[in-house]
Structure formats: structure tokens, C-alpha cells
Amino acid sequence: MRNRLKVLRAERDWTQAELADRLNVSRQTVNAIEKGKYDPSLSLAFKISRLFDMPIENLFIDEETTIPSSPT
Amino acid sequence: MLSSSFRYALELAGSGLAYSVVLVVSLTFLRENPDSPWRVPVTVAPVVPIVFIMLVMIRYIRRQDEMLRRIHLEAVIISFLATMMFCITYGFLENVGFPPFNTMFVGFGMVIFYAITLLLVQWKYR
């Protein structure tokens, strides 16, 4: 699942290790989430959401969600 | 405060050392006292530090985060299946004259499969 984790981390000038410490996970987990190779559990997603103070929907991009077309 | 990885390595090394010491003592005792009434408990004595090794590994897994636990789970499943395949295959081969297989090596084989598959599964998440 695509996400904005890397961008948000860079905005705060955090390394992956620093973000991992704040989330109490390993640096490998942060790396895998950023690359979209691992989707976090709900509890971890909420933890990330609280850390960056934004809704989960703004952090993770659900590729299966279809954007409704605007009425003509 | 020790990092969890260093603490794990320390606990594992200590348990491994204990296993080596008990093993040497056990084998020495059995060689010098082949008819001792204590030969059965002495010969299985090395299993006790192996239990500590198992507890160290269980505690290590429980300290891992969700993704690392998933990686270990995948590696364990694959190594279990690979070991089972090997045992079944070798069982058939024994029917056509292959030498009998010491079951102690099943455990060692599973550890080797686990180490290899752990590297492969970790690479998948890089």
C-alpha cells in the first residue's frame, strides 16, 4: 500500500531509525512500510497517525478505492 | 541499557556455552562409566540447556515487532515444510538401501533450513 511516510519523515528531518524508535518498531519495519512492501496493522497505523497528527486516510493510499466521477 | 539484539546474543551464547559444558561432562561420564545406573539421565542432561536456548529464542521472538514476527513465522513454516520433505524423501531412499538416518540431525537440519529461509524472507521485505 502506497503511503506518505517517507515524505512526512523527511519533512521532520527524521532518520528511519529515529522514526522506528518513536513508533517502537524496528528500522526494517519502517523501511518496508515506506517502500510499500509491508502494510502495518491497524494498531500500528493508528500509532503512525497519532505521531504525525493526521488521519490514516491521509497517510495511506488505498489503491483499490475508486474515486467517484463528478456528475456532469 | 543493552540493546535487545545484544541481550539476545548474550543469552544465546550463555545457553550455548552451558550446553557445550554439559555435553562434554555427559559424554566424559558415559565414556568412563558405561554401566552406570545414571547413564540415562546423564545422557539426556544436555537437553536441559537446550530448553534454555528455546526459552531465549521464544523471548526474542516475543520482543520483535509485528513485521519481524511475520518474517520469522514465514521462515519457520518454510523450514518446517522443507525438513518434512527431506525426511519423507530420505525415508523412501532408506527403502532402497540408503543408510539409516540419525534423528538428531533432523533438528539441526531444520535450524539450517530456518537460517537460510530467514535470509530469503527478510530479503523479500527489503
Backbone of each chain as ProteinMPNN parsed JSONL, in Angstrom:
{"seq_chain_A": "MRNRLKVLRAERDWTQAELADRLNVSRQTVNAIEKGKYDPSLSLAFKISRLFDMPIENLFIDEETTIPSSPT", "coords_chain_A": {"N_chain_A": [[0.854, -1.185, 0.0], [0.594, 2.11, -0.954], [2.081, 4.997, 0.561], [2.591, 8.002, 2.53], [4.681, 8.142, 4.183], [7.479, 8.384, 3.973], [7.835, 10.918, 2.955], [6.676, 12.518, 4.937], [8.329, 11.908, 7.045], [10.731, 12.925, 6.114], [10.123, 15.618, 6.081], [10.224, 16.242, 8.719], [12.779, 15.799, 9.218], [13.725, 13.359, 10.174], [15.495, 10.33, 10.701], [15.183, 6.944, 9.429], [15.661, 5.242, 11.536], [15.18, 6.873, 13.723], [12.466, 7.397, 13.446], [11.545, 4.817, 13.725], [12.201, 4.321, 16.383], [10.448, 6.09, 17.64], [8.059, 4.939, 17.018], [8.321, 2.547, 18.181], [9.135, 0.273, 16.775], [11.079, -1.821, 14.531], [13.84, -0.617, 12.493], [13.846, -1.854, 10.042], [11.162, -2.433, 9.662], [10.016, 0.118, 9.372], [11.303, 0.869, 7.0], [10.281, -1.09, 5.248], [7.548, -0.465, 5.278], [7.571, 2.128, 4.196], [8.425, 1.558, 1.618], [6.293, 0.232, 0.701], [6.186, -2.49, 0.952], [5.255, -3.732, 3.127], [2.274, -3.791, 4.887], [1.12, -1.998, 7.59], [-0.27, -3.113, 10.746], [-3.545, -2.418, 12.118], [-3.332, -1.209, 14.615], [-0.706, -0.265, 14.593], [-0.89, 1.461, 12.433], [-2.622, 3.373, 13.476], [-0.988, 4.34, 15.453], [1.017, 5.54, 13.954], [-0.521, 7.45, 12.751], [-1.248, 9.031, 14.956], [1.259, 9.953, 15.677], [2.032, 11.579, 13.525], [-0.035, 13.243, 13.558], [-2.311, 13.208, 11.86], [-5.122, 12.039, 9.897], [-5.557, 8.51, 9.202], [-6.308, 8.034, 6.593], [-5.075, 10.04, 5.232], [-2.493, 9.317, 5.315], [-2.08, 6.76, 4.221], [-2.527, 5.307, 1.052], [-5.158, 3.92, -0.394], [-5.163, 1.744, -2.887], [-7.227, 0.421, -4.057], [-9.465, 1.866, -3.828], [-11.929, 3.504, -5.582], [-12.179, 6.566, -7.171], [-14.98, 8.462, -7.085], [-16.645, 9.578, -10.02], [-17.203, 12.926, -11.01], [-20.421, 14.408, -11.211], [-21.843, 15.245, -14.37]], "CA_chain_A": [[0.0, 0.0, 0.0], [1.403, 3.324, -1.015], [1.884, 5.863, 1.723], [3.363, 9.253, 2.529], [5.538, 8.08, 5.368], [8.835, 8.874, 3.701], [7.759, 12.386, 2.788], [6.409, 13.116, 6.254], [9.548, 11.724, 7.848], [11.735, 13.854, 5.609], [9.716, 16.974, 6.49], [10.642, 16.422, 10.108], [14.226, 15.523, 9.253], [13.976, 12.16, 10.979], [16.003, 9.144, 10.007], [14.296, 5.795, 9.613], [15.892, 4.72, 12.88], [14.505, 7.762, 14.692], [11.035, 7.136, 13.332], [11.332, 3.483, 14.291], [12.229, 4.465, 17.852], [9.22, 6.779, 18.076], [6.942, 4.01, 16.834], [8.661, 1.312, 18.901], [9.293, -0.847, 15.839], [12.442, -1.883, 14.004], [14.091, 0.222, 11.316], [13.447, -2.651, 8.875], [9.713, -2.28, 9.504], [9.785, 1.452, 8.795], [11.76, 0.797, 5.605], [9.34, -1.908, 4.468], [6.3, 0.296, 5.139], [7.816, 3.235, 3.245], [8.54, 1.014, 0.261], [5.047, -0.433, 0.338], [6.352, -3.941, 0.977], [4.568, -4.239, 4.307], [1.166, -2.963, 5.347], [1.076, -2.105, 9.061], [-1.538, -3.498, 11.382], [-4.398, -1.278, 12.456], [-2.797, -0.527, 15.799], [0.487, 0.479, 14.177], [-1.351, 2.548, 11.572], [-3.137, 4.415, 14.366], [0.175, 4.913, 16.138], [1.636, 6.435, 12.972], [-1.464, 8.565, 12.595], [-1.123, 9.912, 16.141], [2.591, 10.564, 15.662], [2.066, 12.645, 12.533], [-1.218, 14.07, 13.818], [-3.195, 13.293, 10.7], [-5.927, 10.817, 9.76], [-4.924, 7.396, 8.492], [-6.602, 8.158, 5.157], [-4.102, 10.982, 4.644], [-1.166, 8.696, 5.361], [-2.023, 5.575, 3.381], [-3.326, 5.447, -0.163], [-5.778, 2.647, -0.739], [-5.185, 1.706, -4.352], [-8.442, -0.197, -4.574], [-10.559, 2.819, -3.718], [-12.17, 4.216, -6.83], [-12.628, 7.921, -6.934], [-16.24, 8.637, -7.84], [-16.553, 10.631, -11.031], [-18.083, 14.044, -10.693], [-21.583, 14.4, -12.114], [-21.753, 16.234, -15.467]], "C_chain_A": [[0.893, 1.24, 0.0], [1.109, 4.214, 0.195], [2.813, 7.07, 1.635], [4.384, 9.287, 3.657], [6.91, 8.699, 5.13], [8.86, 10.398, 3.606], [7.586, 13.056, 4.149], [7.63, 13.002, 7.166], [10.607, 12.737, 7.44], [11.407, 15.291, 6.033], [10.163, 17.284, 7.912], [12.128, 16.123, 10.321], [14.55, 14.366, 10.209], [14.607, 11.089, 10.108], [14.986, 8.01, 10.201], [14.43, 5.235, 11.03], [15.165, 5.558, 13.933], [12.996, 7.542, 14.663], [10.692, 5.787, 13.959], [11.306, 3.543, 15.819], [10.937, 5.097, 18.36], [8.005, 5.868, 17.982], [7.147, 2.691, 17.586], [8.616, 0.083, 17.986], [10.734, -0.829, 15.343], [12.592, -0.964, 12.796], [13.68, -0.522, 10.045], [11.951, -2.507, 8.614], [9.384, -0.931, 8.882], [10.163, 1.448, 7.319], [10.76, 0.033, 4.74], [8.01, -1.188, 4.271], [6.47, 1.404, 4.106], [7.865, 2.729, 1.812], [7.282, 0.278, -0.174], [5.142, -1.945, 0.352], [5.661, -4.562, 2.19], [3.475, -3.262, 4.691], [1.05, -3.099, 6.862], [-0.282, -2.575, 9.548], [-2.309, -2.232, 11.732], [-3.825, -0.491, 13.62], [-1.556, 0.283, 15.437], [0.103, 1.652, 13.288], [-1.894, 3.7, 12.422], [-1.995, 5.102, 15.11], [0.877, 5.916, 15.225], [0.774, 7.679, 12.805], [-1.357, 9.546, 13.759], [0.213, 10.638, 16.115], [2.638, 11.741, 14.705], [0.839, 13.553, 12.636], [-2.035, 14.291, 12.547], [-3.947, 11.985, 10.541], [-5.191, 9.759, 8.948], [-5.127, 7.535, 6.987], [-5.628, 9.114, 4.463], [-2.691, 10.391, 4.602], [-1.036, 7.566, 4.347], [-2.993, 5.722, 2.219], [-3.843, 4.073, -0.537], [-5.953, 2.583, -2.246], [-6.453, 1.099, -4.913], [-9.637, 0.739, -4.493], [-10.717, 3.531, -5.041], [-12.723, 5.589, -6.505], [-13.906, 8.133, -7.751], [-16.115, 9.794, -8.826], [-17.571, 11.713, -10.712], [-19.237, 14.062, -11.692], [-21.461, 15.503, -13.164], [-23.046, 17.02, -15.571]], "O_chain_A": [[1.8, 1.393, 0.819], [0.019, 4.173, 0.766], [3.697, 7.14, 0.78], [4.882, 10.35, 4.029], [7.433, 9.435, 5.967], [9.769, 11.063, 4.102], [8.264, 14.033, 4.466], [7.915, 13.901, 7.957], [11.286, 13.327, 8.28], [12.308, 16.082, 6.309], [10.441, 18.432, 8.259], [12.649, 16.187, 11.434], [15.533, 14.411, 10.95], [14.288, 10.961, 8.926], [14.068, 8.105, 11.015], [13.449, 4.813, 11.642], [14.613, 5.031, 14.899], [12.336, 7.505, 15.701], [9.674, 5.644, 14.637], [10.482, 2.891, 16.46], [10.398, 4.685, 19.387], [7.051, 5.995, 18.75], [6.262, 1.836, 17.62], [8.132, -0.983, 18.364], [11.511, 0.062, 15.688], [11.609, -0.584, 12.16], [13.223, 0.094, 9.083], [11.525, -2.465, 7.46], [8.564, -0.849, 7.967], [9.421, 1.966, 6.484], [10.434, 0.46, 3.633], [7.407, -1.292, 3.203], [5.613, 1.594, 3.243], [7.394, 3.403, 0.896], [7.213, -0.24, -1.289], [4.263, -2.62, -0.183], [5.505, -5.781, 2.263], [3.711, -2.059, 4.807], [0.898, -4.211, 7.367], [-1.295, -2.452, 8.859], [-1.783, -1.122, 11.65], [-3.83, 0.74, 13.616], [-1.38, 1.398, 15.927], [0.705, 2.722, 13.378], [-1.65, 4.868, 12.118], [-2.043, 6.307, 15.362], [1.279, 6.996, 15.66], [1.274, 8.801, 12.728], [-1.376, 10.76, 13.555], [0.294, 11.808, 16.49], [3.211, 12.783, 15.023], [0.705, 14.517, 11.882], [-2.399, 15.418, 12.212], [-3.481, 10.938, 10.991], [-4.327, 10.065, 8.126], [-4.242, 7.201, 6.199], [-5.391, 9.008, 3.26], [-1.809, 10.919, 3.925], [-0.003, 7.43, 3.69], [-4.119, 6.193, 2.377], [-3.089, 3.187, -0.939], [-6.792, 3.284, -2.813], [-6.737, 1.237, -6.103], [-10.703, 0.438, -5.03], [-9.76, 4.098, -5.568], [-13.616, 5.743, -5.672], [-13.895, 7.994, -8.974], [-15.556, 10.845, -8.51], [-18.659, 11.437, -10.208], [-19.051, 13.768, -12.873], [-21.006, 16.601, -12.842], [-23.169, 17.895, -16.427]]}, "seq_chain_B": "MLSSSFRYALELAGSGLAYSVVLVVSLTFLRENPDSPWRVPVTVAPVVPIVFIMLVMIRYIRRQDEMLRRIHLEAVIISFLATMMFCITYGFLENVGFPPFNTMFVGFGMVIFYAITLLLVQWKYR", "coords_chain_B": {"N_chain_B": [[21.826, 0.614, 29.054], [21.266, -2.545, 27.604], [20.993, -3.272, 24.13], [18.253, -4.964, 22.55], [19.002, -6.891, 20.684], [21.685, -7.369, 21.314], [21.423, -8.322, 23.88], [19.96, -10.626, 23.386], [21.847, -12.077, 21.892], [23.77, -12.423, 23.84], [22.403, -13.951, 25.778], [21.856, -16.191, 24.251], [24.429, -17.083, 23.636], [25.361, -17.667, 26.193], [23.619, -19.751, 26.913], [24.296, -21.57, 24.953], [26.94, -22.055, 25.598], [26.586, -23.26, 28.084], [25.281, -25.548, 27.241], [27.34, -26.79, 25.783], [29.215, -27.307, 27.781], [27.785, -29.033, 29.511], [27.329, -31.088, 27.742], [29.923, -32.049, 27.181], [30.708, -32.912, 29.736], [28.76, -34.854, 30.145], [29.286, -36.727, 28.067], [31.87, -37.465, 28.757], [31.478, -38.627, 31.27], [29.858, -40.81, 30.527], [31.579, -42.248, 28.909], [33.493, -43.059, 30.724], [32.023, -44.394, 32.584], [30.353, -46.653, 31.58], [28.422, -48.48, 32.397], [26.924, -47.342, 34.324], [24.219, -46.743, 36.619], [23.177, -44.26, 36.278], [23.247, -43.606, 33.668], [21.186, -43.042, 31.823], [19.769, -40.571, 32.712], [22.063, -38.947, 32.633], [22.838, -39.008, 29.967], [20.795, -37.623, 28.7], [21.014, -35.192, 29.853], [22.176, -32.892, 28.491], [19.957, -31.854, 27.23], [18.682, -30.127, 28.937], [20.014, -27.482, 29.035], [19.345, -26.933, 26.383], [16.653, -26.472, 26.536], [16.722, -23.995, 27.792], [17.875, -22.529, 25.715], [15.782, -22.63, 23.919], [13.857, -21.139, 25.346], [15.115, -18.651, 25.375], [15.033, -18.063, 22.651], [12.281, -17.963, 22.22], [11.571, -15.785, 23.851], [12.968, -13.831, 22.467], [11.626, -13.751, 19.988], [9.15, -12.852, 20.885], [9.779, -10.283, 21.598], [10.054, -9.011, 19.232], [8.896, -6.775, 16.607], [5.744, -6.444, 14.797], [6.149, -6.934, 12.034], [8.625, -8.244, 11.899], [8.015, -10.499, 13.366], [6.26, -11.709, 11.61], [8.002, -12.297, 9.536], [9.688, -14.169, 10.788], [7.789, -16.134, 11.262], [7.053, -16.95, 8.669], [9.526, -17.964, 7.862], [9.848, -20.072, 9.672], [7.704, -21.739, 8.994], [8.305, -22.428, 6.335], [10.798, -23.689, 6.703], [10.041, -25.796, 8.311], [8.378, -27.229, 6.545], [10.231, -27.833, 4.54], [12.02, -29.445, 5.956], [10.332, -31.543, 6.598], [9.774, -32.523, 4.037], [12.339, -33.383, 3.327], [12.766, -35.433, 5.214], [10.715, -37.252, 4.553], [11.424, -37.881, 1.94], [13.971, -38.989, 2.366], [13.202, -41.145, 3.867], [11.972, -42.761, 1.95], [14.23, -43.284, 0.406], [15.726, -44.82, 2.143], [14.453, -47.23, 1.871], [15.589, -48.269, -0.37], [18.125, -48.927, 0.271], [19.662, -46.84, 1.33], [21.705, -45.52, 3.984], [20.688, -45.748, 7.487], [19.151, -42.938, 9.117], [20.22, -40.661, 11.495], [18.108, -39.385, 13.886], [18.706, -37.123, 15.335], [19.83, -35.319, 13.631], [17.729, -34.231, 12.293], [16.709, -32.089, 13.736], [18.912, -30.332, 13.629], [19.021, -29.987, 10.888], [16.6, -28.64, 10.444], [17.139, -26.22, 11.724], [19.163, -25.228, 10.088], [17.759, -24.971, 7.648], [15.941, -23.052, 8.52], [17.612, -20.847, 9.048], [18.532, -20.26, 6.466], [16.109, -19.768, 5.045], [15.174, -17.647, 6.539], [16.904, -15.563, 5.848], [16.198, -15.318, 3.156], [13.471, -14.621, 3.265], [13.617, -12.236, 4.73], [14.932, -10.691, 2.861], [12.964, -10.345, 0.978], [11.412, -8.347, 2.095], [12.938, -6.111, 1.965]], "CA_chain_B": [[20.873, -0.493, 28.83], [21.678, -3.327, 26.451], [20.014, -3.387, 23.065], [17.612, -6.281, 22.6], [19.782, -7.831, 19.875], [22.885, -7.74, 22.053], [20.999, -9.136, 25.016], [19.616, -11.925, 22.82], [23.093, -12.76, 21.546], [24.417, -12.783, 25.108], [21.642, -15.057, 26.38], [22.037, -17.367, 23.395], [25.81, -17.543, 23.817], [25.446, -18.274, 27.519], [22.931, -21.043, 26.876], [25.113, -22.438, 24.105], [28.112, -22.45, 26.393], [26.105, -24.22, 29.091], [25.037, -26.806, 26.514], [28.635, -27.396, 25.443], [29.828, -27.814, 29.016], [27.018, -30.198, 29.969], [27.55, -32.153, 26.757], [31.264, -32.611, 27.405], [30.653, -33.639, 31.016], [27.917, -36.034, 29.931], [30.0, -37.696, 27.23], [33.007, -37.951, 29.54], [30.943, -39.534, 32.295], [29.372, -42.035, 29.889], [32.732, -42.998, 28.426], [34.21, -43.638, 31.859], [31.095, -45.189, 33.402], [29.363, -47.134, 30.593], [27.379, -49.31, 33.007], [26.387, -46.605, 35.473], [22.746, -46.652, 36.654], [22.819, -42.868, 35.956], [23.587, -43.291, 32.271], [20.056, -42.447, 31.085], [19.655, -39.127, 32.986], [23.263, -38.215, 32.227], [22.903, -38.863, 28.515], [19.817, -36.612, 28.257], [21.28, -33.931, 30.57], [22.354, -31.731, 27.595], [18.662, -31.316, 26.794], [18.274, -29.058, 29.864], [20.37, -26.173, 28.472], [18.617, -26.706, 25.124], [15.382, -25.842, 26.928], [17.021, -22.564, 27.993], [18.054, -21.943, 24.386], [14.431, -22.456, 23.369], [13.22, -20.019, 26.051], [15.763, -17.424, 24.884], [14.529, -17.787, 21.306], [10.866, -17.57, 22.348], [11.556, -14.404, 24.357], [13.449, -12.967, 21.381], [10.539, -13.584, 19.024], [8.09, -12.038, 21.507], [10.236, -8.883, 21.667], [10.104, -8.439, 17.89], [7.682, -6.069, 16.203], [4.804, -7.263, 14.028], [6.674, -7.364, 10.741], [9.692, -9.214, 12.132], [7.364, -11.748, 13.769], [5.735, -12.324, 10.389], [9.16, -12.843, 8.819], [10.098, -15.4, 11.473], [6.742, -17.134, 11.064], [7.213, -17.487, 7.317], [10.749, -18.761, 7.823], [9.61, -21.309, 10.423], [6.799, -22.594, 8.218], [9.041, -22.962, 5.183], [11.832, -24.63, 7.15], [9.33, -26.993, 8.777], [7.951, -27.983, 5.367], [11.436, -28.339, 3.869], [12.53, -30.548, 6.768], [9.4, -32.654, 6.437], [10.034, -33.061, 2.695], [13.605, -34.107, 3.355], [12.587, -36.664, 5.997], [9.886, -38.175, 3.775], [12.247, -38.316, 0.807], [15.018, -39.895, 2.825], [12.545, -42.382, 4.277], [11.847, -43.578, 0.736], [15.57, -43.699, -0.013], [16.169, -45.904, 3.029], [13.874, -48.47, 1.34], [16.432, -48.793, -1.447], [19.474, -49.194, 0.737], [20.399, -45.73, 1.918], [21.96, -45.82, 5.404], [19.728, -45.171, 8.434], [19.366, -41.518, 9.393], [20.131, -40.312, 12.916], [17.046, -38.378, 14.031], [19.237, -35.887, 15.909], [20.156, -34.389, 12.551], [16.509, -33.572, 11.834], [16.675, -30.79, 14.399], [19.964, -29.491, 13.051], [18.61, -29.654, 9.527], [15.557, -27.625, 10.496], [17.789, -24.953, 12.082], [19.853, -24.743, 8.885], [16.717, -24.501, 6.726], [15.387, -21.825, 9.098], [18.577, -19.763, 8.844], [18.538, -19.915, 5.036], [14.836, -19.163, 4.65], [15.064, -16.35, 7.219], [17.591, -14.59, 4.991], [15.416, -15.12, 1.921], [12.225, -13.9, 3.583], [13.997, -10.858, 5.076], [15.282, -10.003, 1.61], [11.701, -10.012, 0.324], [10.853, -7.134, 2.686], [13.89, -5.001, 1.898]], "C_chain_B": [[21.257, -1.231, 27.55], [20.594, -3.326, 25.395], [19.467, -4.808, 23.083], [18.421, -7.303, 21.805], [21.006, -8.308, 20.629], [22.527, -8.638, 23.224], [20.647, -10.545, 24.543], [20.872, -12.724, 22.513], [23.808, -13.246, 22.808], [23.724, -13.988, 25.744], [21.845, -16.336, 25.579], [23.435, -17.954, 23.566], [25.969, -18.242, 25.162], [24.795, -19.65, 27.552], [23.717, -22.051, 26.04], [26.343, -22.946, 24.833], [27.728, -23.492, 27.434], [25.862, -25.577, 28.448], [26.353, -27.523, 26.226], [29.272, -28.03, 26.672], [29.111, -29.084, 29.485], [27.236, -31.379, 29.026], [28.895, -32.837, 26.997], [31.279, -33.45, 28.686], [29.868, -34.936, 30.858], [28.678, -37.112, 29.162], [31.189, -38.295, 27.988], [32.543, -38.961, 30.584], [30.528, -40.865, 31.666], [30.522, -42.901, 29.387], [33.426, -43.717, 29.574], [33.323, -44.517, 32.739], [29.995, -45.78, 32.521], [28.209, -47.921, 31.209], [26.712, -48.612, 34.194], [24.861, -46.61, 35.429], [22.258, -45.242, 36.314], [22.964, -42.557, 34.468], [22.429, -42.663, 31.497], [19.88, -40.962, 31.421], [20.88, -38.335, 32.554], [23.284, -38.008, 30.713], [21.906, -37.831, 27.998], [20.024, -35.263, 28.957], [21.502, -32.745, 29.637], [21.039, -31.124, 27.1], [18.236, -30.135, 27.678], [18.725, -27.683, 29.365], [19.715, -25.892, 27.131], [17.257, -26.072, 25.421], [15.593, -24.347, 27.159], [17.23, -21.857, 26.663], [16.69, -21.676, 23.766], [13.737, -21.265, 24.018], [13.812, -18.693, 25.586], [15.19, -17.056, 23.519], [13.059, -17.348, 21.348], [10.762, -16.131, 22.849], [12.001, -13.435, 23.27], [12.325, -12.697, 20.381], [9.456, -12.676, 19.598], [8.485, -10.569, 21.605], [10.219, -8.22, 20.291], [8.814, -7.702, 17.564], [6.894, -6.948, 15.227], [5.382, -7.766, 12.718], [7.75, -8.438, 10.924], [9.098, -10.552, 12.592], [6.813, -12.472, 12.55], [6.871, -12.973, 9.6], [9.596, -14.157, 9.452], [9.065, -16.507, 11.255], [6.867, -17.785, 9.685], [8.429, -18.403, 7.241], [10.554, -20.096, 8.548], [8.74, -22.272, 9.613], [7.544, -23.24, 7.062], [10.086, -23.977, 5.627], [11.193, -25.913, 7.677], [8.932, -27.868, 7.578], [9.146, -28.594, 4.635], [12.011, -29.531, 4.635], [11.644, -31.773, 6.613], [9.613, -33.337, 5.087], [11.293, -33.902, 2.683], [13.442, -35.441, 4.067], [11.778, -37.7, 5.217], [10.699, -38.755, 2.616], [13.296, -39.315, 1.26], [14.415, -41.198, 3.332], [12.354, -43.324, 3.103], [13.207, -44.121, 0.303], [16.114, -44.82, 0.858], [15.611, -47.246, 2.562], [14.74, -49.091, 0.251], [17.905, -48.818, -1.029], [20.247, -48.024, 1.306], [20.588, -45.999, 3.413], [20.927, -45.155, 6.309], [20.135, -43.749, 8.832], [19.199, -41.251, 10.879], [19.137, -39.157, 13.088], [17.538, -37.072, 14.652], [19.493, -34.849, 14.808], [18.921, -33.715, 11.965], [16.416, -32.162, 12.439], [17.707, -29.841, 13.826], [19.587, -29.042, 11.65], [17.556, -28.561, 9.509], [16.165, -26.262, 10.837], [18.497, -24.371, 10.857], [18.844, -24.226, 7.864], [16.157, -23.166, 7.207], [16.319, -20.635, 8.847], [18.572, -19.301, 7.385], [17.244, -19.205, 4.642], [14.628, -17.811, 5.335], [15.731, -15.26, 6.379], [16.77, -14.29, 3.744], [14.148, -14.304, 2.195], [12.54, -12.452, 3.966], [14.288, -10.052, 3.828], [14.02, -9.558, 0.86], [11.137, -8.685, 0.843], [11.809, -5.946, 2.633], [13.373, -3.893, 0.973]], "O_chain_B": [[21.541, -0.604, 26.529], [19.407, -3.374, 25.719], [20.12, -5.734, 23.564], [18.516, -8.461, 22.21], [21.34, -9.492, 20.601], [23.238, -9.597, 23.526], [20.982, -11.532, 25.198], [20.955, -13.909, 22.835], [24.375, -14.338, 22.834], [24.382, -14.927, 26.192], [21.988, -17.422, 26.141], [23.602, -19.172, 23.634], [26.627, -19.278, 25.261], [25.332, -20.593, 28.133], [23.791, -23.232, 26.378], [26.733, -24.107, 24.702], [28.44, -24.474, 27.644], [26.186, -26.619, 29.019], [26.456, -28.736, 26.41], [29.8, -29.14, 26.613], [29.751, -30.083, 29.813], [27.318, -32.527, 29.463], [28.981, -34.065, 27.011], [31.805, -34.563, 28.703], [30.263, -35.982, 31.373], [28.703, -38.273, 29.569], [31.473, -39.487, 27.87], [33.15, -40.019, 30.753], [30.816, -41.928, 32.216], [30.454, -44.13, 29.432], [33.892, -44.846, 29.418], [33.826, -45.297, 33.548], [28.823, -45.445, 32.695], [27.137, -48.019, 30.612], [26.01, -49.252, 34.976], [24.265, -46.498, 34.357], [21.065, -45.04, 36.086], [22.826, -41.408, 34.048], [22.657, -41.84, 30.61], [19.844, -40.146, 30.5], [20.759, -37.178, 32.153], [23.699, -36.953, 30.234], [22.147, -37.22, 26.956], [19.299, -34.305, 28.689], [21.047, -31.649, 29.965], [21.024, -29.997, 26.604], [17.515, -29.248, 27.223], [17.892, -26.781, 29.275], [19.541, -24.729, 26.768], [16.769, -25.24, 24.656], [14.757, -23.529, 26.775], [16.81, -20.712, 26.497], [16.467, -20.627, 23.161], [13.1, -20.467, 23.331], [13.083, -17.715, 25.42], [14.895, -15.89, 23.254], [12.649, -16.464, 20.596], [9.963, -15.347, 22.337], [11.463, -12.333, 23.166], [12.101, -11.556, 19.979], [8.906, -11.832, 18.89], [7.617, -9.701, 21.687], [10.354, -7.001, 20.191], [7.77, -7.963, 18.16], [7.322, -8.049, 14.878], [5.133, -8.907, 12.33], [7.78, -9.425, 10.188], [9.618, -11.613, 12.248], [6.887, -13.698, 12.462], [6.715, -14.069, 9.062], [9.844, -15.14, 8.754], [9.422, -17.672, 11.084], [6.797, -19.006, 9.551], [8.378, -19.476, 6.639], [11.039, -21.13, 8.088], [9.012, -23.471, 9.557], [7.433, -24.445, 6.833], [10.243, -25.019, 4.991], [11.748, -26.998, 7.504], [9.124, -29.084, 7.593], [9.081, -29.731, 4.169], [12.44, -30.512, 4.029], [12.133, -32.898, 6.51], [9.632, -34.565, 4.996], [11.323, -34.99, 2.109], [13.922, -36.467, 3.585], [12.113, -38.884, 5.218], [10.663, -39.957, 2.352], [13.494, -40.353, 0.629], [15.049, -42.248, 3.237], [12.547, -44.533, 3.229], [13.321, -45.274, -0.115], [16.868, -45.671, 0.386], [16.214, -48.288, 2.819], [14.644, -50.287, -0.022], [18.805, -48.739, -1.865], [21.391, -48.197, 1.727], [19.739, -46.63, 4.042], [20.356, -44.124, 5.952], [21.32, -43.416, 8.874], [18.163, -41.573, 11.46], [19.31, -38.087, 12.504], [16.886, -36.036, 14.524], [19.382, -33.646, 15.042], [19.039, -32.738, 11.225], [16.093, -31.191, 11.756], [17.408, -28.676, 13.565], [19.795, -27.891, 11.267], [17.6, -27.661, 8.671], [15.739, -25.248, 10.284], [18.437, -23.165, 10.616], [19.046, -23.162, 7.278], [15.924, -22.258, 6.408], [15.867, -19.551, 8.479], [18.602, -18.103, 7.104], [17.277, -18.164, 3.985], [13.98, -16.926, 4.775], [15.185, -14.168, 6.221], [16.664, -13.136, 3.327], [13.808, -13.401, 1.431], [11.814, -11.538, 3.573], [13.937, -8.875, 3.74], [14.016, -8.524, 0.194], [10.456, -7.975, 0.104], [11.519, -4.89, 3.196], [14.043, -2.876, 0.793]]}, "name": "protein", "num_of_chains": 2, "seq": "MRNRLKVLRAERDWTQAELADRLNVSRQTVNAIEKGKYDPSLSLAFKISRLFDMPIENLFIDEETTIPSSPTMLSSSFRYALELAGSGLAYSVVLVVSLTFLRENPDSPWRVPVTVAPVVPIVFIMLVMIRYIRRQDEMLRRIHLEAVIISFLATMMFCITYGFLENVGFPPFNTMFVGFGMVIFYAITLLLVQWKYR"}
